[in-house]
Amino acid sequence: MDSIQDNQSDASVHRNNPCLTGVCMNARSLKNKLSCFDNLVHQMDLSLIGVTESWLDDTILDGTISSQHVIFRKDRATRGGGVLLAIKPELDPKRILHPSMADIECVWAEFSLKDGKWLCGIYYRPPGDANSAIHLEEVLLNLNIQQFKGVVLMGDFNINWLEAGCNPANQLLTKVSEWTSSLGLRQMIEEPTRIATSLDRNSTLIDLLFTNCDQQVCDIRVMEPFSTSDHCMISFRIRGEPRVMALPIRTKYLYNKTDIELLNNSVRRITWDSIYDDKSVNKTWEKFQSLFMDCINAAIPNRRQKKKTKPWISPDIKCLVTLNVQSLQALLNTGIVTRKFVIK
């Protein structure tokens, strides 16, 4: 079993061979472990994160989970369960929805690399729910996975894969093994992911990772558990790098041409109490944002333009540039030196 430090030490090997780092974990509740999750993201520089048993609800905003990733999640209405996918925005992630996903705990998204689009899914099967794994096959068939360059399916299947091929009595394991193989998906984990803590239990391999690109999905490891979870994490890398994305289009508002009277009247006409009808914090925020931006767009002229970005200017560098400008201004304010002297 590898530690986070072991995983970090191998990063130098991939400097000349671009790779994305991913992790799959059973969190046994992210709700009270958000600081641990944030530390993990920073330590391992994760591009893809799959979480099962997230135990989240509408009181937890996406931004509090990770500000560095696009979050796709499916929470349970009751305590427990829940799945989550977090993908870095430079991979241009897009969630994929299909009616066949309604009855199972899974989240799917596509992301883009230079060699094409990939499909990534996170899945959780509650113990005793045999139908869930059968529905998952239907989901994969509907997604038409052949259209993607590569597929990664990960999660807690609650099926002991150590018994694959040696326990014909386990019909669910046999079925899952057959349909994943027929779709060209290979299960990549070979050692237990849930370690027995008592003599009356055996260690099991129930956290699985499937892919149809086993040459590109590499460095797969079983790591120490996340925080207080009793499941080991799975780390992996995907050989490739994000494709160069087109410059984003941003809206520039011409505030000096604002129609103040129209803005005030638009805001007054809104029945703000109506946005609180929904108990979901996320949906309430979306309603507020939509109504407010309608007022802004009606009263303030704008134009759309490509945003010129310099990827090498990080937030830290921006802070240093601001500090430098402020220091220069403070020096000029003293009158000891002139701007002409500083330029020289």
N, C-alpha and C positions, 0 to 999 in steps of 0.2 A: 504494500500500500504506500502510495507516494504522498508527500506533504506539499503544501503550497510553495514552500521554499525550493523543493526539488523541481517543481514546474517552472519557477522563475529562473532557475539557474540554466535551464535549457534554452532560454529565449535568445541568447547570443548565437546559437547554432542556426537560427532561422533569419538572421538579419539580411543575408544575401538571397534568401529564398522566402519571399513574402508568404505569411500564413495568418489566418484568422484563428484566434483562440476561443474555444467554447467550453461551456460547463453545463452539465445536467445535474440537478440535485432534488432530493426530497427534503424540503425545508422544515416540515413539521411546524409550520407557522412562520411567515415572514413578518407578521404584524409586530412582534416584540424583538425582532432581530434585524431591523433595517440598518442599524449602524454596522453590524457585522457584515451584512450584505454589501454595503458601500465599501468597506475595507477590502472585501474579496474582489470586487470589481476593479478597484485601483491597483491592488497587488498583482493581479494576473492580467490586467489590461484586456478584459473580456469584450469580444465583439458580439458573441451569441450566448444567451443564457436561457436555459429551460428550467422551470421550477414546477414541481408537483407538490401537492398539499400546501399550497400557499396560505390558505386560511384567511384570505383577504375579504373585505367587504367594501361597500361604497364610502365608508368613512376614510379610507386610505386613498389619497390622490396618486395618480401615476407619477407626478413630479417628485413625490416623497420617496418613491421606490428607487428611481435612478434618473438623474438629470442628463445623463450621457447617452441614454438609449431611448428608442421608441418602444413603448410598452403595449403589448397585446395581452389581454387576460380574459379569463372566464372564471368568475367567482361563483361559489355556491350560495344559495339563499340561506342555507343553514351552516352551522359551525363545521369546520373541517373542509377537506378536499380543496378544489380549485387549482387551476393551472395558469402559467404565465410564461410568455416569451418576451425577452428583451433583446433588441437588435440595434446596433449602432446606426445612426441616421445616414452615414456616408455609404452604407450598403443599400440605400434606397428601398427599405423594407415596405411591403404592402400586405395587409392582412387579407386572407382568403376565407370567404364564408360560403357555406353550402348547407341546404336544409338537412342533409344527412348527418350533420354535426350536432344537431339540436339535442340529442338524447345521450351524448357522451361527453366526458370531460377532456376536451382537446382544443388546441389553438394551432392554426396553420398560418404561415406567412411565406412570401417569396422575398428573396433578396438578390442583388445583382453583383456579380464579379466580372472581371474583364473577359472571362471565357464563357459567360452566359448567366442565365438566371437559375437560382437554386431554390429548392423547396425545403422548408424546415417545419417540423411539427413537434409539439410536446403533448404527451398523453398520460392520463392517470386512470387506471382501472381499480375501482373499489373492490376489496376482497369479497368474493362471493357473487360478483356481477359477471356472469359468463356471457351475457348478451353484448356487453360493451365491446369486447374484443372482436366479435363478429361484425358489429356496426362499424368498427374501425376499418375493416376490410372494405366495406361499402364506401366509406369516405375516400379511401385511397383510389378506388376504382373511379369514383366521380371526379377526382382531382386530375386524372389523366397524367400521371407522373412522368410518362415518357417525354412530355414536352419540355421538361426541365433538364438542365445540364447535370444536376446532381440532386439527391434527396437525402435528408437526414431526419430520421424519426427517433425520438428519444422519450424516455419517461419511466414511470413506475408501473409495470404491467401486472405486478403481484402474481407472476407465474415463474416458478423456479426453473430457469433455463439450464441449470446443472443437470436436470433430469431429461433434457432433450435427447432423444434417441435411445434412452435406456429405461423409460417408464411408459410403456404403451397404455397403461391404465389412465394416465393423465390426458384425457381426450382434448381438453382445452389447449394444452401445450402443443399437442400434435396438430390441431387445426391451425393455430397461429403460426407454427413452424412451416406448415404446408403453404398457406396463402402468402406469407411474406416471401418465401422462396419463389413462388410462382410469379411474384411481382419483381423479382430480381433484387430483393433486399436481403442483405447479409447481416446477421447479428454479430457485433464486434467484441462484446465483453465476454471474458472467459473466467473471471474469478468472482467470488462472492461479493455482493455489494451491501448485504445486510448481515453483519457479523453476530453470531450467537453470543448472548451475554450470560447464558445459564446452561447447565449441563443437559437440561431436558429439551433444548432446542438446537437445531442444526443451522449453520450459516447457509444463506440462500443467495441466488443471483436473480433478483427481481427487477433491478433497475437496468434497462436495456438501451442499446443504441444500434439502430439499423441504418444502413446506407447502401446505395447501389454504385458508389464510387470508392471502393476500399483502397484504391491507390492514391486518391486525393485526400481522403479523410484519414489522418495519420496521428501518431503519438497519442494513442488512446490509453488512458490510465485510470485506474481506480484509486481515488484519493481519500484522505481522511474525511470524516463526516463534517458537514457544515454545522457549526455552532453545536447545539445540543441534539441535533437530529441523530437518529439511530441508523441512518442510511449513509453509505459512502457516496461521495461525489464522483462523477465521471468527467474527466477533462479530455479534450480532443482538439486537434487543429485541422483546418481545411487549407490546403495549398491553393493560394490565389490571392488576389488583391482587388480592392474595389475598382470598378470602372470609373473613368473620369466623367463626372456628372456635369451637365450643362449649368451655366451660371444661373442661380436662382433669380426669379423675378420678384421684385419687391415693390410695394406701393408707397409712393412718396406723397404725403399730404401737403397741400399748400395752405398752411394755417393762416397766413396773412390775408387770405381770401375767404375766410370762414363766414358763413351767414349765421351770426349769433342768434338772431330771432328765430330762424327756422330750427336751429339746434335745440334751443330752449323749448319751443313748442313741441318738437318731436319727442323729447324726453318726458315732458309733462303728460303727453297723451298715452304713454305706456302704463298698463296696469301691472306694476311691478310685483304685486302680491301673487300673481298667477305663476311666476317662475318657481315659487316654493311649493307648488302642488306635488312635485316629484320628490321622493325621499332620497334619491341619489344625488350626492354632492356633485359628482362629475356632470350629470345631466342638468342640474340647476345652473352650474357655471356655464355650460354650453348655451343654455337658453339666455342667460344674462348677456353673454358675449355677443350672441347673434343679434339680440334686440338693440344693444348699445351700438354695435358696429353699423347696423342699419341707419341709425340716427347720424352717426359720423359720416358715413358715405353720402347721405342725402344733403348734408350741410357743408361739407368741406370738399372742395375740388381736389382731385388727385391725378397723378399720372404714374404709369407703371414703367419700371426700368430695370435693367439687369443689374444685380448687385455685384460689384467687383470685390471678390474675396481674395485674400492672400493667405493660403493655408498655413504658411510658416509663421504667421503672426498669431501666437497663442494668447490666451487671456493673461498669462503671466507677463509676456512681452508688452502687451497693451498697457498693463499696470505700470511697468517700468517706464514706458514712453510718457505716460501721463505724469508720473512722478518727476521725470526729467524736465518736462515743460513747466511744471509748477515750481520746481527749484530754480529754473532759469528766470521765471517771472519774478520770484521773490528776490533774486539777486538784482535784477534790473530795478525793482521798486526801491531798493536801498539807495540808489543813486551813485553807488561807488563805482560802477562800471556802466558803460553805455552799450546799446545793442551793437553798435559798430565795432566796439572793442571785442565783444563776445564772438561776432562773426569772424573777425580776424584770427 
